[in-house]
Amino acid sequence: MQIAILLFDRFTALDAVGPYETLGRLPGAETVFVAERPGPVRNESGNLALTADRALADVPRPDVVVVPGGPGQSDQMENAALLDWLRAADADSTWTTSVCTGSLLLAAAGLLSGRRATSHWLALEHLTRYGAQPTGERVVFDGKYVTAAGVSSGIDMGLSLLGRIADDDVARSVQLMTEYDPQPPYDAGSPQKAPAHLVERLRSRSRFSPA
């Protein structure tokens, strides 16, 4: 099974690395980072790079597609090469997935029309522009499409999908080996739980804020 994790300039690192550390542990799987051109691709801060081993054209039919989000997602919404690759890869994929605002790229490619999907809470309503049905759930399965909410939920998505691809014990084993046992020091991980003033502050600074 080939798992292709898409990279683009100014992606969010954990969006890509979370699924890599979970799905990438599937026995016998080949995990590849892909981009328009092979080489280092820098994250949103510019101080971390992951290496794309292959160009998009070199990975035409992956079994699993993983699309991260990040500030650079906005620059890719009309990138014909990237969107065409998503459509072509999706035609033969077993699973097409995203983390955070990566779902907006899937939606822009026309892959989520009429489907339930999620994204980062600040971007959630933008899914409707592309015919998707936004939901605030952390991980959403709709047919072969799996979307995850903000950044950290990529780990949950990877484990959930691992359970579907392999079995629950494989997923539990990966969870145990990675010691994924969340015990956050604050209960502010969603806009429903966080203090209202923080929600409004982040909303006002977001690139998704209304003009």
mmCIF file of the C-alpha atoms, coordinates in Angstrom:
data_MODEL
# 
_entry.id   MODEL 
# 
loop_
_atom_site.group_PDB 
_atom_site.id 
_atom_site.type_symbol 
_atom_site.label_atom_id 
_atom_site.label_alt_id 
_atom_site.label_comp_id 
_atom_site.label_asym_id 
_atom_site.label_entity_id 
_atom_site.label_seq_id 
_atom_site.pdbx_PDB_ins_code 
_atom_site.Cartn_x 
_atom_site.Cartn_y 
_atom_site.Cartn_z 
_atom_site.occupancy 
_atom_site.B_iso_or_equiv 
_atom_site.pdbx_formal_charge 
_atom_site.auth_seq_id 
_atom_site.auth_comp_id 
_atom_site.auth_asym_id 
_atom_site.auth_atom_id 
_atom_site.pdbx_PDB_model_num 
ATOM 1   C CA . MET A 1 1   ? 0.000   0.000  0.000   1.00 0.00 ? 1   MET A CA 1 
ATOM 2   C CA . GLN A 1 2   ? 1.350   3.408  -0.990  1.00 0.00 ? 2   GLN A CA 1 
ATOM 3   C CA . ILE A 1 3   ? 0.530   6.423  1.186   1.00 0.00 ? 3   ILE A CA 1 
ATOM 4   C CA . ALA A 1 4   ? 1.215   9.797  -0.459  1.00 0.00 ? 4   ALA A CA 1 
ATOM 5   C CA . ILE A 1 5   ? 1.458   12.853 1.801   1.00 0.00 ? 5   ILE A CA 1 
ATOM 6   C CA . LEU A 1 6   ? 1.234   16.088 -0.153  1.00 0.00 ? 6   LEU A CA 1 
ATOM 7   C CA . LEU A 1 7   ? 3.553   19.009 0.656   1.00 0.00 ? 7   LEU A CA 1 
ATOM 8   C CA . PHE A 1 8   ? 3.363   22.631 -0.456  1.00 0.00 ? 8   PHE A CA 1 
ATOM 9   C CA . ASP A 1 9   ? 5.034   25.841 0.689   1.00 0.00 ? 9   ASP A CA 1 
ATOM 10  C CA . ARG A 1 10  ? 3.877   26.994 4.136   1.00 0.00 ? 10  ARG A CA 1 
ATOM 11  C CA . PHE A 1 11  ? 2.111   23.785 5.125   1.00 0.00 ? 11  PHE A CA 1 
ATOM 12  C CA . THR A 1 12  ? 1.537   23.051 8.822   1.00 0.00 ? 12  THR A CA 1 
ATOM 13  C CA . ALA A 1 13  ? 4.062   20.450 9.929   1.00 0.00 ? 13  ALA A CA 1 
ATOM 14  C CA . LEU A 1 14  ? 1.884   18.458 12.328  1.00 0.00 ? 14  LEU A CA 1 
ATOM 15  C CA . ASP A 1 15  ? -0.834  18.160 9.677   1.00 0.00 ? 15  ASP A CA 1 
ATOM 16  C CA . ALA A 1 16  ? 1.600   16.023 7.682   1.00 0.00 ? 16  ALA A CA 1 
ATOM 17  C CA . VAL A 1 17  ? 3.622   14.441 10.466  1.00 0.00 ? 17  VAL A CA 1 
ATOM 18  C CA . GLY A 1 18  ? 0.635   13.285 12.541  1.00 0.00 ? 18  GLY A CA 1 
ATOM 19  C CA . PRO A 1 19  ? -0.668  10.994 9.767   1.00 0.00 ? 19  PRO A CA 1 
ATOM 20  C CA . TYR A 1 20  ? 2.902   10.008 8.915   1.00 0.00 ? 20  TYR A CA 1 
ATOM 21  C CA . GLU A 1 21  ? 3.511   8.783  12.474  1.00 0.00 ? 21  GLU A CA 1 
ATOM 22  C CA . THR A 1 22  ? 0.257   6.810  12.538  1.00 0.00 ? 22  THR A CA 1 
ATOM 23  C CA . LEU A 1 23  ? -0.620  5.628  9.022   1.00 0.00 ? 23  LEU A CA 1 
ATOM 24  C CA . GLY A 1 24  ? 3.062   5.331  8.191   1.00 0.00 ? 24  GLY A CA 1 
ATOM 25  C CA . ARG A 1 25  ? 3.382   2.518  10.737  1.00 0.00 ? 25  ARG A CA 1 
ATOM 26  C CA . LEU A 1 26  ? 1.037   0.271  8.788   1.00 0.00 ? 26  LEU A CA 1 
ATOM 27  C CA . PRO A 1 27  ? 2.947   -2.975 8.158   1.00 0.00 ? 27  PRO A CA 1 
ATOM 28  C CA . GLY A 1 28  ? 4.159   -3.151 4.575   1.00 0.00 ? 28  GLY A CA 1 
ATOM 29  C CA . ALA A 1 29  ? 3.131   0.396  3.703   1.00 0.00 ? 29  ALA A CA 1 
ATOM 30  C CA . GLU A 1 30  ? 5.283   2.724  1.611   1.00 0.00 ? 30  GLU A CA 1 
ATOM 31  C CA . THR A 1 31  ? 4.924   6.324  2.763   1.00 0.00 ? 31  THR A CA 1 
ATOM 32  C CA . VAL A 1 32  ? 6.113   9.044  0.386   1.00 0.00 ? 32  VAL A CA 1 
ATOM 33  C CA . PHE A 1 33  ? 6.128   12.814 0.633   1.00 0.00 ? 33  PHE A CA 1 
ATOM 34  C CA . VAL A 1 34  ? 5.199   14.383 -2.712  1.00 0.00 ? 34  VAL A CA 1 
ATOM 35  C CA . ALA A 1 35  ? 5.225   17.939 -4.061  1.00 0.00 ? 35  ALA A CA 1 
ATOM 36  C CA . GLU A 1 36  ? 5.243   19.682 -7.425  1.00 0.00 ? 36  GLU A CA 1 
ATOM 37  C CA . ARG A 1 37  ? 9.018   19.300 -7.411  1.00 0.00 ? 37  ARG A CA 1 
ATOM 38  C CA . PRO A 1 38  ? 11.218  16.993 -5.322  1.00 0.00 ? 38  PRO A CA 1 
ATOM 39  C CA . GLY A 1 39  ? 13.283  18.603 -2.587  1.00 0.00 ? 39  GLY A CA 1 
ATOM 40  C CA . PRO A 1 40  ? 12.796  20.433 0.703   1.00 0.00 ? 40  PRO A CA 1 
ATOM 41  C CA . VAL A 1 41  ? 9.448   22.101 1.340   1.00 0.00 ? 41  VAL A CA 1 
ATOM 42  C CA . ARG A 1 42  ? 9.247   24.587 4.194   1.00 0.00 ? 42  ARG A CA 1 
ATOM 43  C CA . ASN A 1 43  ? 6.490   24.856 6.760   1.00 0.00 ? 43  ASN A CA 1 
ATOM 44  C CA . GLU A 1 44  ? 4.479   27.944 7.639   1.00 0.00 ? 44  GLU A CA 1 
ATOM 45  C CA . SER A 1 45  ? 7.221   29.375 9.850   1.00 0.00 ? 45  SER A CA 1 
ATOM 46  C CA . GLY A 1 46  ? 9.946   28.726 7.308   1.00 0.00 ? 46  GLY A CA 1 
ATOM 47  C CA . ASN A 1 47  ? 12.218  27.190 9.936   1.00 0.00 ? 47  ASN A CA 1 
ATOM 48  C CA . LEU A 1 48  ? 11.366  23.539 9.296   1.00 0.00 ? 48  LEU A CA 1 
ATOM 49  C CA . ALA A 1 49  ? 11.484  21.605 6.043   1.00 0.00 ? 49  ALA A CA 1 
ATOM 50  C CA . LEU A 1 50  ? 10.320  18.163 5.031   1.00 0.00 ? 50  LEU A CA 1 
ATOM 51  C CA . THR A 1 51  ? 11.764  16.563 1.933   1.00 0.00 ? 51  THR A CA 1 
ATOM 52  C CA . ALA A 1 52  ? 9.490   15.633 -0.935  1.00 0.00 ? 52  ALA A CA 1 
ATOM 53  C CA . ASP A 1 53  ? 11.074  12.481 -2.296  1.00 0.00 ? 53  ASP A CA 1 
ATOM 54  C CA . ARG A 1 54  ? 9.025   12.546 -5.483  1.00 0.00 ? 54  ARG A CA 1 
ATOM 55  C CA . ALA A 1 55  ? 7.221   14.922 -7.789  1.00 0.00 ? 55  ALA A CA 1 
ATOM 56  C CA . LEU A 1 56  ? 3.454   14.659 -8.202  1.00 0.00 ? 56  LEU A CA 1 
ATOM 57  C CA . ALA A 1 57  ? 3.881   13.046 -11.616 1.00 0.00 ? 57  ALA A CA 1 
ATOM 58  C CA . ASP A 1 58  ? 5.987   10.280 -10.051 1.00 0.00 ? 58  ASP A CA 1 
ATOM 59  C CA . VAL A 1 59  ? 3.123   9.155  -7.793  1.00 0.00 ? 59  VAL A CA 1 
ATOM 60  C CA . PRO A 1 60  ? 0.068   8.877  -10.064 1.00 0.00 ? 60  PRO A CA 1 
ATOM 61  C CA . ARG A 1 61  ? -1.940  6.223  -8.211  1.00 0.00 ? 61  ARG A CA 1 
ATOM 62  C CA . PRO A 1 62  ? -1.378  6.152  -4.453  1.00 0.00 ? 62  PRO A CA 1 
ATOM 63  C CA . ASP A 1 63  ? -3.664  4.001  -2.359  1.00 0.00 ? 63  ASP A CA 1 
ATOM 64  C CA . VAL A 1 64  ? -4.032  6.698  0.296   1.00 0.00 ? 64  VAL A CA 1 
ATOM 65  C CA . VAL A 1 65  ? -3.822  10.448 -0.305  1.00 0.00 ? 65  VAL A CA 1 
ATOM 66  C CA . VAL A 1 66  ? -3.148  12.753 2.658   1.00 0.00 ? 66  VAL A CA 1 
ATOM 67  C CA . VAL A 1 67  ? -3.544  16.519 2.192   1.00 0.00 ? 67  VAL A CA 1 
ATOM 68  C CA . PRO A 1 68  ? -2.343  18.756 5.033   1.00 0.00 ? 68  PRO A CA 1 
ATOM 69  C CA . GLY A 1 69  ? -3.420  22.334 5.595   1.00 0.00 ? 69  GLY A CA 1 
ATOM 70  C CA . GLY A 1 70  ? -1.609  25.476 6.627   1.00 0.00 ? 70  GLY A CA 1 
ATOM 71  C CA . PRO A 1 71  ? -1.404  29.126 5.571   1.00 0.00 ? 71  PRO A CA 1 
ATOM 72  C CA . GLY A 1 72  ? 0.051   28.094 2.216   1.00 0.00 ? 72  GLY A CA 1 
ATOM 73  C CA . GLN A 1 73  ? -3.185  26.316 1.368   1.00 0.00 ? 73  GLN A CA 1 
ATOM 74  C CA . SER A 1 74  ? -4.675  29.640 0.281   1.00 0.00 ? 74  SER A CA 1 
ATOM 75  C CA . ASP A 1 75  ? -1.996  29.960 -2.399  1.00 0.00 ? 75  ASP A CA 1 
ATOM 76  C CA . GLN A 1 76  ? -2.827  26.527 -3.820  1.00 0.00 ? 76  GLN A CA 1 
ATOM 77  C CA . MET A 1 77  ? -6.571  26.920 -4.318  1.00 0.00 ? 77  MET A CA 1 
ATOM 78  C CA . GLU A 1 78  ? -6.127  27.671 -8.037  1.00 0.00 ? 78  GLU A CA 1 
ATOM 79  C CA . ASN A 1 79  ? -2.962  25.668 -8.609  1.00 0.00 ? 79  ASN A CA 1 
ATOM 80  C CA . ALA A 1 80  ? -3.996  23.623 -11.638 1.00 0.00 ? 80  ALA A CA 1 
ATOM 81  C CA . ALA A 1 81  ? -1.113  21.162 -11.369 1.00 0.00 ? 81  ALA A CA 1 
ATOM 82  C CA . LEU A 1 82  ? -1.891  20.342 -7.750  1.00 0.00 ? 82  LEU A CA 1 
ATOM 83  C CA . LEU A 1 83  ? -5.666  20.176 -8.194  1.00 0.00 ? 83  LEU A CA 1 
ATOM 84  C CA . ASP A 1 84  ? -5.348  18.039 -11.328 1.00 0.00 ? 84  ASP A CA 1 
ATOM 85  C CA . TRP A 1 85  ? -3.092  15.630 -9.446  1.00 0.00 ? 85  TRP A CA 1 
ATOM 86  C CA . LEU A 1 86  ? -5.613  15.394 -6.608  1.00 0.00 ? 86  LEU A CA 1 
ATOM 87  C CA . ARG A 1 87  ? -8.383  14.544 -9.064  1.00 0.00 ? 87  ARG A CA 1 
ATOM 88  C CA . ALA A 1 88  ? -6.285  11.971 -10.893 1.00 0.00 ? 88  ALA A CA 1 
ATOM 89  C CA . ALA A 1 89  ? -4.959  10.370 -7.689  1.00 0.00 ? 89  ALA A CA 1 
ATOM 90  C CA . ASP A 1 90  ? -8.449  10.289 -6.216  1.00 0.00 ? 90  ASP A CA 1 
ATOM 91  C CA . ALA A 1 91  ? -9.768  8.412  -9.242  1.00 0.00 ? 91  ALA A CA 1 
ATOM 92  C CA . ASP A 1 92  ? -7.857  5.294  -8.164  1.00 0.00 ? 92  ASP A CA 1 
ATOM 93  C CA . SER A 1 93  ? -7.277  5.866  -4.450  1.00 0.00 ? 93  SER A CA 1 
ATOM 94  C CA . THR A 1 94  ? -8.775  3.658  -1.784  1.00 0.00 ? 94  THR A CA 1 
ATOM 95  C CA . TRP A 1 95  ? -8.846  6.558  0.679   1.00 0.00 ? 95  TRP A CA 1 
ATOM 96  C CA . THR A 1 96  ? -8.577  10.312 0.102   1.00 0.00 ? 96  THR A CA 1 
ATOM 97  C CA . THR A 1 97  ? -7.946  12.253 3.292   1.00 0.00 ? 97  THR A CA 1 
ATOM 98  C CA . SER A 1 98  ? -7.129  15.684 4.653   1.00 0.00 ? 98  SER A CA 1 
ATOM 99  C CA . VAL A 1 99  ? -6.150  17.440 7.848   1.00 0.00 ? 99  VAL A CA 1 
ATOM 100 C CA . CYS A 1 100 ? -7.174  20.958 8.856   1.00 0.00 ? 100 CYS A CA 1 
ATOM 101 C CA . THR A 1 101 ? -7.586  23.308 5.850   1.00 0.00 ? 101 THR A CA 1 
ATOM 102 C CA . GLY A 1 102 ? -6.382  20.564 3.536   1.00 0.00 ? 102 GLY A CA 1 
ATOM 103 C CA . SER A 1 103 ? -10.083 19.794 3.132   1.00 0.00 ? 103 SER A CA 1 
ATOM 104 C CA . LEU A 1 104 ? -10.464 23.115 1.293   1.00 0.00 ? 104 LEU A CA 1 
ATOM 105 C CA . LEU A 1 105 ? -8.021  21.829 -1.319  1.00 0.00 ? 105 LEU A CA 1 
ATOM 106 C CA . LEU A 1 106 ? -10.018 18.616 -1.703  1.00 0.00 ? 106 LEU A CA 1 
ATOM 107 C CA . ALA A 1 107 ? -13.151 20.731 -1.991  1.00 0.00 ? 107 ALA A CA 1 
ATOM 108 C CA . ALA A 1 108 ? -11.558 23.055 -4.558  1.00 0.00 ? 108 ALA A CA 1 
ATOM 109 C CA . ALA A 1 109 ? -10.719 19.977 -6.620  1.00 0.00 ? 109 ALA A CA 1 
ATOM 110 C CA . GLY A 1 110 ? -14.415 19.094 -6.602  1.00 0.00 ? 110 GLY A CA 1 
ATOM 111 C CA . LEU A 1 111 ? -13.989 15.987 -4.478  1.00 0.00 ? 111 LEU A CA 1 
ATOM 112 C CA . LEU A 1 112 ? -16.202 16.903 -1.528  1.00 0.00 ? 112 LEU A CA 1 
ATOM 113 C CA . SER A 1 113 ? -19.300 18.158 -3.329  1.00 0.00 ? 113 SER A CA 1 
ATOM 114 C CA . GLY A 1 114 ? -22.360 16.954 -1.463  1.00 0.00 ? 114 GLY A CA 1 
ATOM 115 C CA . ARG A 1 115 ? -20.225 15.253 1.170   1.00 0.00 ? 115 ARG A CA 1 
ATOM 116 C CA . ARG A 1 116 ? -19.936 15.799 4.896   1.00 0.00 ? 116 ARG A CA 1 
ATOM 117 C CA . ALA A 1 117 ? -16.526 17.161 5.819   1.00 0.00 ? 117 ALA A CA 1 
ATOM 118 C CA . THR A 1 118 ? -14.634 19.040 8.490   1.00 0.00 ? 118 THR A CA 1 
ATOM 119 C CA . SER A 1 119 ? -11.754 21.491 8.677   1.00 0.00 ? 119 SER A CA 1 
ATOM 120 C CA . HIS A 1 120 ? -10.120 23.888 11.131  1.00 0.00 ? 120 HIS A CA 1 
ATOM 121 C CA . TRP A 1 121 ? -12.883 25.657 13.061  1.00 0.00 ? 121 TRP A CA 1 
ATOM 122 C CA . LEU A 1 122 ? -11.924 29.029 11.583  1.00 0.00 ? 122 LEU A CA 1 
ATOM 123 C CA . ALA A 1 123 ? -12.280 27.706 8.024   1.00 0.00 ? 123 ALA A CA 1 
ATOM 124 C CA . LEU A 1 124 ? -15.200 25.333 8.489   1.00 0.00 ? 124 LEU A CA 1 
ATOM 125 C CA . GLU A 1 125 ? -17.905 27.414 6.838   1.00 0.00 ? 125 GLU A CA 1 
ATOM 126 C CA . HIS A 1 126 ? -15.754 28.001 3.753   1.00 0.00 ? 126 HIS A CA 1 
ATOM 127 C CA . LEU A 1 127 ? -16.417 24.389 2.755   1.00 0.00 ? 127 LEU A CA 1 
ATOM 128 C CA . THR A 1 128 ? -19.923 25.402 1.696   1.00 0.00 ? 128 THR A CA 1 
ATOM 129 C CA . ARG A 1 129 ? -18.466 27.490 -1.148  1.00 0.00 ? 129 ARG A CA 1 
ATOM 130 C CA . TYR A 1 130 ? -17.475 24.245 -2.829  1.00 0.00 ? 130 TYR A CA 1 
ATOM 131 C CA . GLY A 1 131 ? -20.656 22.315 -2.144  1.00 0.00 ? 131 GLY A CA 1 
ATOM 132 C CA . ALA A 1 132 ? -19.434 20.395 0.900   1.00 0.00 ? 132 ALA A CA 1 
ATOM 133 C CA . GLN A 1 133 ? -21.500 19.988 4.058   1.00 0.00 ? 133 GLN A CA 1 
ATOM 134 C CA . PRO A 1 134 ? -19.439 21.244 7.015   1.00 0.00 ? 134 PRO A CA 1 
ATOM 135 C CA . THR A 1 135 ? -19.600 19.489 10.350  1.00 0.00 ? 135 THR A CA 1 
ATOM 136 C CA . GLY A 1 136 ? -17.787 20.316 13.556  1.00 0.00 ? 136 GLY A CA 1 
ATOM 137 C CA . GLU A 1 137 ? -16.847 16.687 14.202  1.00 0.00 ? 137 GLU A CA 1 
ATOM 138 C CA . ARG A 1 138 ? -13.178 15.912 14.816  1.00 0.00 ? 138 ARG A CA 1 
ATOM 139 C CA . VAL A 1 139 ? -12.886 13.175 12.169  1.00 0.00 ? 139 VAL A CA 1 
ATOM 140 C CA . VAL A 1 140 ? -15.468 12.664 9.433   1.00 0.00 ? 140 VAL A CA 1 
ATOM 141 C CA . PHE A 1 141 ? -15.825 9.590  7.206   1.00 0.00 ? 141 PHE A CA 1 
ATOM 142 C CA . ASP A 1 142 ? -17.988 9.947  4.090   1.00 0.00 ? 142 ASP A CA 1 
ATOM 143 C CA . GLY A 1 143 ? -17.412 7.032  1.763   1.00 0.00 ? 143 GLY A CA 1 
ATOM 144 C CA . LYS A 1 144 ? -13.694 6.861  1.015   1.00 0.00 ? 144 LYS A CA 1 
ATOM 145 C CA . TYR A 1 145 ? -13.187 10.494 2.044   1.00 0.00 ? 145 TYR A CA 1 
ATOM 146 C CA . VAL A 1 146 ? -11.825 11.182 5.505   1.00 0.00 ? 146 VAL A CA 1 
ATOM 147 C CA . THR A 1 147 ? -11.384 14.730 6.761   1.00 0.00 ? 147 THR A CA 1 
ATOM 148 C CA . ALA A 1 148 ? -9.955  15.840 10.082  1.00 0.00 ? 148 ALA A CA 1 
ATOM 149 C CA . ALA A 1 149 ? -10.412 19.106 11.954  1.00 0.00 ? 149 ALA A CA 1 
ATOM 150 C CA . GLY A 1 150 ? -7.545  21.320 13.138  1.00 0.00 ? 150 GLY A CA 1 
ATOM 151 C CA . VAL A 1 151 ? -3.868  20.335 13.267  1.00 0.00 ? 151 VAL A CA 1 
ATOM 152 C CA . SER A 1 152 ? -3.734  17.806 16.127  1.00 0.00 ? 152 SER A CA 1 
ATOM 153 C CA . SER A 1 153 ? -6.748  15.871 14.824  1.00 0.00 ? 153 SER A CA 1 
ATOM 154 C CA . GLY A 1 154 ? -4.552  14.403 12.092  1.00 0.00 ? 154 GLY A CA 1 
ATOM 155 C CA . ILE A 1 155 ? -3.326  11.919 14.685  1.00 0.00 ? 155 ILE A CA 1 
ATOM 156 C CA . ASP A 1 156 ? -6.904  10.861 15.423  1.00 0.00 ? 156 ASP A CA 1 
ATOM 157 C CA . MET A 1 157 ? -7.627  10.597 11.710  1.00 0.00 ? 157 MET A CA 1 
ATOM 158 C CA . GLY A 1 158 ? -4.571  8.425  11.152  1.00 0.00 ? 158 GLY A CA 1 
ATOM 159 C CA . LEU A 1 159 ? -5.472  6.054  13.967  1.00 0.00 ? 159 LEU A CA 1 
ATOM 160 C CA . SER A 1 160 ? -9.135  5.870  12.915  1.00 0.00 ? 160 SER A CA 1 
ATOM 161 C CA . LEU A 1 161 ? -8.202  5.073  9.339   1.00 0.00 ? 161 LEU A CA 1 
ATOM 162 C CA . LEU A 1 162 ? -5.565  2.592  10.453  1.00 0.00 ? 162 LEU A CA 1 
ATOM 163 C CA . GLY A 1 163 ? -8.291  0.690  12.276  1.00 0.00 ? 163 GLY A CA 1 
ATOM 164 C CA . ARG A 1 164 ? -10.331 0.530  9.062   1.00 0.00 ? 164 ARG A CA 1 
ATOM 165 C CA . ILE A 1 165 ? -7.417  -0.485 6.831   1.00 0.00 ? 165 ILE A CA 1 
ATOM 166 C CA . ALA A 1 166 ? -5.890  -3.045 9.177   1.00 0.00 ? 166 ALA A CA 1 
ATOM 167 C CA . ASP A 1 167 ? -7.795  -3.769 12.379  1.00 0.00 ? 167 ASP A CA 1 
ATOM 168 C CA . ASP A 1 168 ? -8.404  -2.292 15.789  1.00 0.00 ? 168 ASP A CA 1 
ATOM 169 C CA . ASP A 1 169 ? -5.453  -4.057 17.391  1.00 0.00 ? 169 ASP A CA 1 
ATOM 170 C CA . VAL A 1 170 ? -3.035  -2.619 14.825  1.00 0.00 ? 170 VAL A CA 1 
ATOM 171 C CA . ALA A 1 171 ? -4.400  0.853  15.527  1.00 0.00 ? 171 ALA A CA 1 
ATOM 172 C CA . ARG A 1 172 ? -4.267  0.290  19.281  1.00 0.00 ? 172 ARG A CA 1 
ATOM 173 C CA . SER A 1 173 ? -0.682  -0.944 18.989  1.00 0.00 ? 173 SER A CA 1 
ATOM 174 C CA . VAL A 1 174 ? 0.343   2.209  17.109  1.00 0.00 ? 174 VAL A CA 1 
ATOM 175 C CA . GLN A 1 175 ? -1.445  4.343  19.684  1.00 0.00 ? 175 GLN A CA 1 
ATOM 176 C CA . LEU A 1 176 ? 0.430   2.543  22.445  1.00 0.00 ? 176 LEU A CA 1 
ATOM 177 C CA . MET A 1 177 ? 3.819   2.691  20.720  1.00 0.00 ? 177 MET A CA 1 
ATOM 178 C CA . THR A 1 178 ? 3.431   6.422  20.123  1.00 0.00 ? 178 THR A CA 1 
ATOM 179 C CA . GLU A 1 179 ? 2.034   6.785  23.661  1.00 0.00 ? 179 GLU A CA 1 
ATOM 180 C CA . TYR A 1 180 ? -0.825  8.874  22.349  1.00 0.00 ? 180 TYR A CA 1 
ATOM 181 C CA . ASP A 1 181 ? -2.662  9.424  25.620  1.00 0.00 ? 181 ASP A CA 1 
ATOM 182 C CA . PRO A 1 182 ? -3.825  13.060 25.538  1.00 0.00 ? 182 PRO A CA 1 
ATOM 183 C CA . GLN A 1 183 ? -4.056  14.785 28.894  1.00 0.00 ? 183 GLN A CA 1 
ATOM 184 C CA . PRO A 1 184 ? -4.022  18.477 27.943  1.00 0.00 ? 184 PRO A CA 1 
ATOM 185 C CA . PRO A 1 185 ? -3.215  20.990 30.663  1.00 0.00 ? 185 PRO A CA 1 
ATOM 186 C CA . TYR A 1 186 ? -6.080  23.236 29.494  1.00 0.00 ? 186 TYR A CA 1 
ATOM 187 C CA . ASP A 1 187 ? -9.605  22.493 28.323  1.00 0.00 ? 187 ASP A CA 1 
ATOM 188 C CA . ALA A 1 188 ? -9.560  25.044 25.507  1.00 0.00 ? 188 ALA A CA 1 
ATOM 189 C CA . GLY A 1 189 ? -9.137  22.849 22.453  1.00 0.00 ? 189 GLY A CA 1 
ATOM 190 C CA . SER A 1 190 ? -12.312 23.914 20.648  1.00 0.00 ? 190 SER A CA 1 
ATOM 191 C CA . PRO A 1 191 ? -14.221 27.189 20.214  1.00 0.00 ? 191 PRO A CA 1 
ATOM 192 C CA . GLN A 1 192 ? -17.022 25.692 22.284  1.00 0.00 ? 192 GLN A CA 1 
ATOM 193 C CA . LYS A 1 193 ? -14.703 25.202 25.265  1.00 0.00 ? 193 LYS A CA 1 
ATOM 194 C CA . ALA A 1 194 ? -12.211 28.062 24.992  1.00 0.00 ? 194 ALA A CA 1 
ATOM 195 C CA . PRO A 1 195 ? -12.815 31.459 26.656  1.00 0.00 ? 195 PRO A CA 1 
ATOM 196 C CA . ALA A 1 196 ? -14.906 33.649 24.366  1.00 0.00 ? 196 ALA A CA 1 
ATOM 197 C CA . HIS A 1 197 ? -12.342 36.460 24.290  1.00 0.00 ? 197 HIS A CA 1 
ATOM 198 C CA . LEU A 1 198 ? -9.689  34.078 22.929  1.00 0.00 ? 198 LEU A CA 1 
ATOM 199 C CA . VAL A 1 199 ? -12.040 32.757 20.275  1.00 0.00 ? 199 VAL A CA 1 
ATOM 200 C CA . GLU A 1 200 ? -12.862 36.270 19.110  1.00 0.00 ? 200 GLU A CA 1 
ATOM 201 C CA . ARG A 1 201 ? -9.218  37.360 19.185  1.00 0.00 ? 201 ARG A CA 1 
ATOM 202 C CA . LEU A 1 202 ? -8.148  34.466 16.973  1.00 0.00 ? 202 LEU A CA 1 
ATOM 203 C CA . ARG A 1 203 ? -11.129 34.893 14.698  1.00 0.00 ? 203 ARG A CA 1 
ATOM 204 C CA . SER A 1 204 ? -10.318 38.578 14.148  1.00 0.00 ? 204 SER A CA 1 
ATOM 205 C CA . ARG A 1 205 ? -6.741  37.729 13.179  1.00 0.00 ? 205 ARG A CA 1 
ATOM 206 C CA . SER A 1 206 ? -7.624  34.819 10.925  1.00 0.00 ? 206 SER A CA 1 
ATOM 207 C CA . ARG A 1 207 ? -7.133  34.863 7.166   1.00 0.00 ? 207 ARG A CA 1 
ATOM 208 C CA . PHE A 1 208 ? -10.661 33.441 7.042   1.00 0.00 ? 208 PHE A CA 1 
ATOM 209 C CA . SER A 1 209 ? -12.235 36.418 8.796   1.00 0.00 ? 209 SER A CA 1 
ATOM 210 C CA . PRO A 1 210 ? -14.953 38.199 6.805   1.00 0.00 ? 210 PRO A CA 1 
ATOM 211 C CA . ALA A 1 211 ? -13.655 41.233 4.921   1.00 0.00 ? 211 ALA A CA 1 
# 
